[in-house]
Structure formats: C-alpha cells, structure tokens
Amino acid sequence: MTQHQHKILSAFIISAVTFLSFEALSFTAGIYELRAYFALAVYIAIFHIFWIGFIFDLHLKHREPVDLTSARYRGLLRQALKQRFQHFLNWRYFKHYINYLILPAILFWSVIILIFLNPFRESMKQIVIIASSFALTVVYWHMKEHVTARLESRMPWLKVLAAVKLFAAFMAFAALFGFVWYFGLSQNFLFYFVLGATFFLIYQALYQYDFHSGTLLFSVLLCSVLIGLAAIWIYRVWSVEYFTAALALLALYNTLWGLIHHYIDRTLTARITFEYIIMAVVVLSIVYATHNFANRLV
C-alpha cells in the first residue's frame, strides 16, 4: 500500500467512525438515555485519544534495531521499550502530541453538549453531526500530513485548518452559552470556560505556525480575557439563542486572532486592521438586526 493510499484509508476509517459514533450518540440522546449517552461519549473520546496516539506513534516511532552487542542481553527489554517509546519521552514530540489533542477535544465535546441540549431536534442534530464529522476529518488529515512530513508544516493545510478552527470556536461558544443558560449557571462559569477555550484555540494555532514566546503567551491570555468579558456582556443582554450569541462572540474572536496572526507574521497594516474591524461590525450588525432580544428566560 502506498503512502497516499494509506492516508485515504486512514481518513476513511476515522470519518466513518466519527460519523457513526455521533449518530449513535444522537440516537441515545433521542431516547433520553442520558446515563448511557455520557458513558458512550467517554468511550468514544477515549477512542479518539487512542487514534491520535496511534497515528503519532506510527510515523514517529524509533525504527532502528536494538543493539544486542552493547546490551549484552542484559536490560534488553528496558532498552527495547526505551527506544520504542522514546518519541513520547521527547519533550518536543510530546508537545506536538498534546497540541494534536486540543482541536479534536474542543470539537468533540462541543458536539456532545449541543446534541444533549437538543435531543429531539433531528434536523439540527444532523447538521451538527455532518459538519463536525467533516471538520474532524480535516483535522485528522492534517495531522496525518504533519507527522508523515516529520512535523514539517505545510502552508496550504494551515490555511484550510484556519477555517476549521473558526468552526470549532463557534461550536465551543455555542455549546458553552447553551450549557450555561440551560442549567442557569453563573457568568463566572461562562467567563472561565470561554477564556480557556479561546486560549487553547489561539495557542494551538500559534504552535502550528511555530510562534511561541513568553510575551506572546501573555498577549494571548489578554485576548482570551477580553473575549471572556465580552461573553459576560452577551450573557447579560442576550436572549437564550446561543447560536447567535456564539456568532457575535466569534466575530470578536476572529478579529483578535487575525490581528495577532498578521502582527506576528509582520503583515499587519492599517488597511488589514480596518478590514477586520469592518468585517466584525458587519457580522455584529446582521446578528443584532435579526436577533429577538425579547425572547428571554424568566
């Protein structure tokens, strides 16, 4: 089997498993078996972690044979295990492995929450399942390309992945707003979870572009705090339509992330800044004009 055929087979397997597992979760939620629903979600999440580890291990494992002469048959098992799993013990490789987990985890658990909040809305669930399955397939395909190239990033795939990250941010914000409003949780809960999701999404993007420094992390944290504060404002004035709330917050997220990216890439100009601001204003204006602020929980 050629490398290209192996990538196609790998993408087909994870696409099929992801789609069918989401359909199974949708059915379980539809019959309102919530204990089984969350148990199944945990098992599927473990499978995704295993799959990421398997792909990571498949391409970065040590391929040289154990030196029997130097080992002299003593500590042979220890040496073999050390060489076999040394890519997991290498901090540079291990950081990549952790980074691979961020985006699938945010996407997966956002889907879990949204299906839980809408157990009987079949059309909405199918849209979420199909879109998220496709997004996860793109994420795993990029990961496969990345590890096949021995952790060398390819710019075309990073551009495609940027769209997936915006979708993941939208799903995460919608899931968090819906969860908080459904259970009547405080604005502090929303603030910290939006802050955490934003920080990890931006950090993951910067890591893929090989941008990381102490000053930069502080800037990312500051942007995450700003988005968290914006989420509190939306929590106070918005209605229970969490998809429009997420879209409004996404406009701010896209603006801040775009400015950070262009600044680090040394392509930030007054024109680009103006374009991002205008784009955010247009999106917010459309959402504001079409939103029903009278529809609130008492």
Residue, then its C-alpha position, 0 to 999 in steps of 0.5 A: m500500500t502506498q503512502h497516499q493510499h494509506k492516508i485515504l484509508s486512514a481518513f476513511i476509517i476515522s470519518a466513518v467512525t466519527f460519523l457513526s459514533f455521533e449518530a449513535l450518540s444522537f440516537t441515545a440522546g433521542i431516547y433520553e438515555l442520558r446515563a448511557y449517552f455520557a458513558l458512550a461519549v467517554y468511550i468514544a473520546i477515549f477512542h479518539i485519544f487512542w487514534i491520535g496516539f496511534i497515528f503519532d506513534l506510527h510515523l514517529k516511532h524509533r525504527e532502528p534495531v536494538d543493539l544486542t552487542s552493547a546490551r549484552y542481553r542484559g536490560l534488553l527489554r528496558q532498552a527495547l521499550k526505551q527506544r520504542f517509546q522514546h518519541f513520547l519521552n521527547w519533550r518536543y514530540f510530546k508537545h506536538y502530541i498534546n497540541y494534536l489533542i486540543l482541536p479534536a477535544i474542543l470539537f468533540w465535546s462541543v458536539i456532545i453538549l449541543i446534541f444533549l441540549n437538543p435531543f429531539r431536534e433531528s434536523m439540527k442534530q444532523i447538521v451538527i453531526i455532518a459538519s463536525s464529522f467533516a471538520l474532524t476529518v480535516v483535522y485528522w488529515h492534517m495531522k496525518e500530513h504533519v507527522t508523515a512530513r516529520l512535523e514539517s508544516r505545510m502552508p496550504w493545510l494551515k490555511v484550510l485548518a484556519a477555517v476549521k478552527l473558526f468552526a470549532a470556536f463557534m461550536a465551543f461558544a455555542a455549546l458553552f452559552g447553551f450549557v450555561w443558560y440551560f442549567g442557569l449557571s453563573q457568568n463566572f462559569l461562562f467567563y472561565f470556560v470561554l477564556g480557556a477555550t479561546f486560549f487553547l484555540i489561539y495557542q494551538a494555532l500559534y504552535q502550528y505556525d511555530f510562534h511561541s514566546g513568553t510575551l506572546l503567551f501573555s498577549v494571548l491570555l489578554c485576548s482570551v480575557l477580553i473575549g471572556l468579558a465580552a461573553i459576560w456582556i452577551y450573557r447579560v443582554w442576550s436572549v437564550e439563542y446561543f447560536t447567535a450569541a456564539l456568532a457575535l462572540l466569534a466575530l470578536y474572536n476572529t478579529l483578535w486572532g487575525l490581528i495577532h496572526h498578521y502582527i506576528d507574521r509582520t503583515l499587519t497594516a492599517r488597511i488589514t486592521f480596518e478590514y477586520i474591524i469592518m468585517a466584525v461590525v458587519v457580522l455584529s450588525i446582521v446578528y443584532a438586526t435579526h436577533n429577538f432580544a425579547n425572547r428571554l428566560v424568566 
